[in-house]
Every structure is written in structure tokens, then in C-alpha cells.
């Protein structure tokens, strides 16, 4: 009971600190408003900011508390994944699709992302009691020959491209507001839509292949550091990709109309959540030798019996 209460207090404190950091950094670097918002609008935005902070802190609290890693290694991992998921993966698409950003906005988005990720990573590991280095039996869940890596990464790329364009067409592109925002038309059917993209924007498929590899690179440290059964790593990656990454779409955005944001929120939250499970499922069936078992963890179902942690 005492542990639960202490954890809840730490969680609430971290949520407040994330909220303050997000508001201060975003206000200093990303604000584009010149007129004062209406009280009702300001109140709704404040509530959404609190919700986003609760979502962010909740997901990371689970991951950090279930991590085998501690200290600086954990701080750097949280920073790497936080910044990669929340900033790099989203702003790569912003740079590609949205060509009418205010001058200097894209660099400011990256700078804000770096600051928020760095502050949150340090505070989260400190407040959740994982700052002190602890003895750890190092092993890798992801040791395999190069040819197996190539095969699995190829499968992941194919899966991501399939999910990206399928959910993009049937959820986002089916919205007239989305088509109008991007200046696109509505081809007669999914196949016609894909063929049109292949003719007119073949580089989009290459971009998504690269993003699939980047997503995998962000998933690997989470898989490596999570305790417990394989599904815990799958849940952690799915929550990061599908919920943490998309939660900011709840917030009003002067660059994107509400209808477009909501369509993208539904599209990316569902497809990325599913993709997170796919990445872990594809990578989990691995055999390693000479692995030192951890005495304090149960065997992992789905992982080889030589794995613990």
C-alpha cells in the first residue's frame, strides 16, 4: 500500500513538471498566436494539455518502473526514444507534407523537442527512483545473424508500408477535409490510389521504408530493457508508437484544422499501435546462446527459455 501511494505521488509530481515544461518551452519557441484566445477556448486547451501530460507520464512511468536499466543509461534511453518518437518521427512527415510552415518553425520544433525530452528524461528517472545504478545481468534479446536481421527488417518495412497506406486511405484520406487540406483528389478505390502515388510520388514509399527502420531503431532499446514477458515489451512499444506519439494531436494546432487533426489522430493511433505490436512480434522469435539468466524474473513466454528479464 505504501509503495502504491509513493508511486502515485511521484506520478502526479512528474505530470505537473511535464505540464510546466511543455507549456513553458512551447510558449517560448512555438507560439504563433497574436490574439488572446477566448476564455472557453483557453480552458479547453488547458484541459487537453493536462490530459496529454497524464498520458505521457502514465506511459513512461510504466516503462521506467519496468525497466532493468537505471542511472544514466536509462536517462539517455528515455531521451533518445522520447525525442525520436515525439519529434523526429512526426516532424519528418511535417517537413514532407506541410510546405507552408512559418519561417524557422521546423528548427524550433526540433529544439523544443530536444529540451522537453532532455528535461523529462532526467526528472522521470530521478523522481521514479531509478537514478541510482543497480547491479544488472547484461544480455541481449536481439542477438541474431545479419541475414536474420535483414529478413526481419524487410518484413517490418513491408508491414509498415501496408499499414501506413491502408489506414491512411481508409481513415484519413476518406475525409474531405484531409483531401482539401493537402490538395488531393479521391481516386476510385484503394488500388487506384496506390497506383496514383506510385506514378506521382514514388519517393513517398521510400520515405515510409526509412521511417519503418527508424521506428524499429526506437523500439529496440525498449525491447532490450523491459522486464517480464514478451508482451510487456510489445505493450510498451505499442503505447509509445500509438498513444504517446499521437496524443499531441488532441491539442489545437494553428497549422492544422480540427477535422484534419482528428482524422490523423484516429489514423495514426490505430495503425501505429498495431505496428508497435508487429515490430516486437517479428523481433521476438530469436535464439541466443550463453545468456546469463536473471534469478529475480520469470521465464518469458514467447522468448527463448534462455532469456530472463
C-alpha positions as CSV (number, residue, x, y, z in Angstrom):
1,X,0.0,0.0,0.0
2,X,2.8,2.4,0.9
3,X,4.6,1.7,-2.3
4,X,1.4,2.4,-4.3
5,X,0.9,5.7,-2.6
6,X,4.5,6.8,-3.1
7,X,4.4,5.8,-6.7
8,X,1.1,7.8,-7.2
9,X,2.7,10.9,-5.6
10,X,5.7,10.6,-7.8
11,X,3.5,10.1,-10.9
12,X,1.4,13.2,-10.1
13,X,4.6,15.3,-9.4
14,X,6.1,14.2,-12.7
15,X,2.8,15.0,-14.5
16,X,2.9,18.5,-13.1
17,X,6.5,19.0,-14.1
18,X,5.9,17.7,-17.6
19,X,2.9,20.1,-17.9
20,X,5.0,23.1,-16.8
21,X,8.0,22.1,-19.1
22,X,5.7,21.6,-22.1
23,X,3.9,24.9,-21.6
24,X,7.0,27.0,-21.0
25,X,9.0,25.5,-23.8
26,X,6.2,25.5,-26.3
27,X,5.2,29.0,-25.4
28,X,8.7,30.3,-25.7
29,X,9.6,28.6,-29.0
30,X,6.4,27.6,-30.8
31,X,3.7,30.1,-30.1
32,X,2.2,31.7,-33.2
33,X,-0.9,33.3,-31.7
34,X,-1.1,37.1,-31.9
35,X,-4.7,37.4,-30.5
36,X,-5.7,36.4,-27.0
37,X,-7.9,33.3,-27.1
38,X,-11.4,33.3,-25.7
39,X,-11.8,32.0,-22.1
40,X,-13.7,28.9,-23.2
41,X,-11.0,28.1,-25.8
42,X,-8.2,28.7,-23.3
43,X,-10.0,26.4,-20.7
44,X,-10.4,23.6,-23.2
45,X,-6.8,23.9,-24.3
46,X,-5.7,23.8,-20.7
47,X,-7.7,20.6,-20.0
48,X,-6.3,18.9,-23.1
49,X,-2.8,19.9,-22.0
50,X,-3.4,18.2,-18.7
51,X,-4.7,15.1,-20.5
52,X,-1.7,14.9,-22.7
53,X,0.6,15.3,-19.7
54,X,-1.2,12.5,-17.9
55,X,-1.0,10.2,-20.9
56,X,2.7,10.9,-21.4
57,X,3.6,10.5,-17.8
58,X,1.5,7.4,-17.4
59,X,3.1,5.6,-20.3
60,X,6.6,6.5,-19.3
61,X,6.0,5.7,-15.6
62,X,5.1,2.1,-16.6
63,X,8.1,1.8,-18.9
64,X,10.6,3.2,-16.5
65,X,9.4,1.2,-13.5
66,X,9.5,-2.0,-15.5
67,X,13.0,-1.2,-16.9
68,X,16.0,-3.3,-16.0
69,X,18.2,-0.3,-16.7
70,X,19.0,2.5,-14.3
71,X,21.0,5.7,-14.0
72,X,22.5,7.5,-17.0
73,X,21.9,4.6,-19.3
74,X,18.1,4.8,-18.6
75,X,18.1,8.6,-18.8
76,X,19.8,8.6,-22.2
77,X,17.5,5.8,-23.4
78,X,14.3,7.7,-22.3
79,X,15.7,10.9,-24.0
80,X,16.5,9.0,-27.2
81,X,13.1,7.3,-27.5
82,X,11.1,10.3,-26.3
83,X,12.7,12.7,-28.7
84,X,12.7,10.2,-31.6
85,X,9.0,9.2,-31.2
86,X,7.5,12.6,-30.3
87,X,9.6,14.9,-32.5
88,X,11.7,13.2,-35.2
89,X,9.1,10.7,-36.4
90,X,6.3,13.3,-36.6
91,X,8.3,16.2,-37.9
92,X,9.8,14.1,-40.8
93,X,6.3,14.0,-42.2
94,X,5.6,17.6,-41.4
95,X,8.7,18.6,-43.4
96,X,7.4,16.4,-46.3
97,X,3.7,17.2,-46.4
98,X,3.4,20.7,-45.0
99,X,5.2,23.2,-47.1
100,X,3.7,26.4,-45.7
101,X,5.2,26.4,-42.2
102,X,6.1,29.8,-40.8
103,X,9.8,30.7,-41.3
104,X,12.1,28.9,-38.8
105,X,9.3,26.8,-37.4
106,X,10.7,23.4,-38.2
107,X,14.1,24.1,-36.4
108,X,12.2,25.5,-33.4
109,X,10.1,22.3,-33.3
110,X,13.2,20.2,-33.1
111,X,14.8,22.4,-30.5
112,X,11.6,22.3,-28.4
113,X,11.5,18.6,-28.7
114,X,15.1,18.2,-27.5
115,X,14.6,20.4,-24.5
116,X,11.4,18.8,-23.4
117,X,12.8,15.2,-23.9
118,X,16.0,16.0,-22.0
119,X,14.2,17.6,-19.0
120,X,11.6,14.9,-18.8
121,X,14.1,12.1,-19.1
122,X,16.2,13.3,-16.2
123,X,13.2,14.2,-14.0
124,X,11.4,11.0,-14.7
125,X,14.3,8.7,-13.9
126,X,15.1,10.7,-10.7
127,X,11.5,11.0,-9.4
128,X,10.7,7.4,-10.1
129,X,13.6,6.2,-8.1
130,X,15.7,4.7,-10.9
131,X,18.6,7.2,-10.8
132,X,20.9,5.0,-8.6
133,X,22.9,2.4,-10.7
134,X,22.0,-1.1,-9.7
135,X,23.7,-4.4,-10.5
136,X,22.3,-5.8,-13.7
137,X,22.9,-9.0,-15.7
138,X,23.5,-7.7,-19.2
139,X,22.2,-9.8,-22.0
140,X,20.6,-9.2,-25.4
141,X,17.2,-10.3,-26.5
142,X,18.1,-9.3,-30.0
143,X,21.2,-11.3,-30.9
144,X,21.0,-12.9,-34.3
145,X,22.9,-13.3,-37.6
146,X,23.0,-10.4,-40.1
147,X,20.9,-12.4,-42.6
148,X,18.1,-12.8,-40.0
149,X,18.2,-9.1,-39.2
150,X,17.8,-8.3,-42.9
151,X,14.9,-10.7,-43.3
152,X,13.1,-9.4,-40.2
153,X,13.7,-5.7,-41.1
154,X,12.4,-6.4,-44.6
155,X,9.3,-7.9,-43.1
156,X,8.8,-4.9,-40.8
157,X,9.2,-2.4,-43.7
158,X,6.6,-4.3,-45.7
159,X,4.2,-4.4,-42.8
160,X,4.7,-0.7,-42.0
161,X,4.1,0.4,-45.6
162,X,1.0,-1.8,-45.8
163,X,-0.4,-0.4,-42.6
164,X,0.5,3.2,-43.4
165,X,-1.2,3.4,-46.7
166,X,-4.1,1.2,-45.8
167,X,-5.1,3.2,-42.7
168,X,-4.1,6.4,-44.4
169,X,-6.5,5.8,-47.3
170,X,-9.5,4.2,-45.4
171,X,-9.4,6.6,-42.4
172,X,-7.6,9.8,-43.2
173,X,-7.9,10.1,-47.0
174,X,-11.6,9.3,-46.8
175,X,-12.1,12.6,-45.1
176,X,-13.0,15.5,-47.5
177,X,-11.3,17.9,-45.1
178,X,-8.0,16.0,-45.3
179,X,-8.1,15.8,-49.1
180,X,-8.8,19.6,-49.3
181,X,-6.0,20.4,-46.8
182,X,-3.4,18.5,-48.8
183,X,-4.9,19.5,-52.2
184,X,-5.6,15.9,-53.2
185,X,-8.4,14.1,-55.1
186,X,-10.3,11.0,-54.3
187,X,-9.3,8.2,-56.8
188,X,-11.9,5.5,-57.4
189,X,-10.6,2.9,-54.9
190,X,-7.6,1.9,-52.9
191,X,-5.7,0.2,-55.7
192,X,-6.2,3.3,-57.9
193,X,-5.0,5.5,-55.1
194,X,-1.8,3.4,-54.6
195,X,-1.1,3.4,-58.3
196,X,-1.5,7.1,-58.5
197,X,1.0,7.6,-55.6
198,X,3.5,5.2,-57.3
199,X,3.3,7.3,-60.5
200,X,3.3,10.7,-59.0
201,X,5.1,10.3,-55.6
202,X,7.3,7.2,-55.6
203,X,9.6,8.9,-53.1
204,X,6.8,8.7,-50.5
205,X,7.2,4.9,-50.4
206,X,11.0,5.3,-49.9
207,X,10.3,7.8,-47.1
208,X,8.0,5.3,-45.3
209,X,10.5,2.5,-45.7
210,X,13.1,4.7,-43.9
211,X,10.6,5.6,-41.3
212,X,9.9,1.9,-40.7
213,X,13.6,1.3,-40.0
214,X,13.7,4.4,-37.7
215,X,10.6,3.1,-35.8
216,X,12.4,-0.2,-35.3
217,X,15.6,1.6,-34.0
218,X,13.4,3.3,-31.4
219,X,11.7,0.0,-30.4
220,X,15.0,-1.9,-29.9
221,X,16.1,-0.3,-26.6
222,X,12.6,-0.6,-25.2
223,X,12.6,-4.3,-26.0
224,X,16.1,-4.7,-24.6
225,X,15.4,-3.0,-21.2
226,X,11.9,-4.2,-20.3
227,X,11.4,-6.8,-17.6
228,X,8.8,-9.5,-17.7
229,X,7.2,-11.5,-20.5
230,X,7.5,-10.5,-24.2
231,X,4.0,-8.9,-24.3
232,X,5.2,-6.3,-21.8
233,X,7.7,-5.1,-24.3
234,X,5.0,-5.3,-27.0
235,X,2.6,-3.2,-24.9
236,X,5.3,-0.6,-24.1
237,X,6.3,-0.2,-27.8
238,X,2.6,-0.1,-28.9
239,X,1.8,2.6,-26.3
240,X,4.7,4.7,-27.3
241,X,4.0,4.5,-31.1
242,X,0.2,4.6,-31.0
243,X,-0.6,6.7,-27.9
244,X,2.4,8.8,-26.8
245,X,3.3,9.8,-30.3
246,X,-0.3,10.8,-31.3
247,X,-1.5,12.4,-28.0
248,X,-0.4,15.9,-29.0
249,X,-2.8,15.8,-31.9
250,X,-5.5,16.4,-29.3
251,X,-4.2,19.9,-28.9
252,X,-5.3,22.8,-31.1
253,X,-2.9,23.4,-33.8
254,X,-2.9,26.7,-35.8
255,X,-1.3,24.8,-38.8
256,X,-3.9,22.1,-39.0
257,X,-7.7,22.4,-38.9
258,X,-9.6,20.4,-36.2
259,X,-11.2,18.0,-38.8
260,X,-7.7,17.1,-40.2
261,X,-6.2,16.6,-36.8
262,X,-9.0,14.3,-35.6
263,X,-8.7,12.2,-38.8
264,X,-4.9,11.9,-38.4
265,X,-5.4,11.1,-34.7
266,X,-7.6,8.2,-35.5
267,X,-5.5,7.0,-38.4
268,X,-2.1,7.1,-36.7
269,X,-3.1,6.0,-33.2
270,X,-4.6,2.8,-34.6
271,X,-2.0,2.0,-37.2
272,X,1.0,2.8,-35.0
273,X,-0.4,0.9,-32.1
274,X,-0.8,-2.2,-34.3
275,X,2.6,-1.6,-35.8
276,X,4.3,-1.5,-32.4
277,X,3.0,-5.0,-31.7
278,X,4.2,-6.1,-35.1
279,X,7.7,-4.9,-34.5
280,X,8.0,-6.8,-31.2
281,X,6.3,-9.9,-32.6
282,X,8.7,-10.0,-35.6
283,X,11.8,-9.4,-33.5
284,X,10.9,-11.7,-30.5
285,X,11.5,-15.1,-32.1
286,X,15.2,-15.1,-31.6
287,X,17.7,-17.7,-30.2
288,X,20.7,-16.6,-28.3
289,X,23.5,-18.6,-26.7
290,X,25.4,-18.2,-23.4
291,X,22.8,-16.0,-21.8
292,X,23.1,-15.4,-18.1
293,X,19.7,-15.9,-16.5
294,X,18.3,-13.3,-14.0
295,X,17.2,-15.1,-10.8
296,X,14.5,-12.5,-10.0
297,X,12.5,-12.7,-13.2
298,X,10.1,-15.3,-14.5
299,X,10.8,-17.0,-17.9
300,X,9.3,-15.2,-20.8
301,X,6.6,-16.9,-22.8
302,X,7.4,-16.4,-26.4
303,X,11.0,-15.6,-25.8
304,X,13.5,-18.5,-25.8
305,X,13.8,-20.3,-22.5
306,X,17.4,-19.0,-22.1
307,X,16.0,-15.5,-21.6
308,X,15.1,-13.9,-18.3
309,X,14.2,-10.3,-17.5
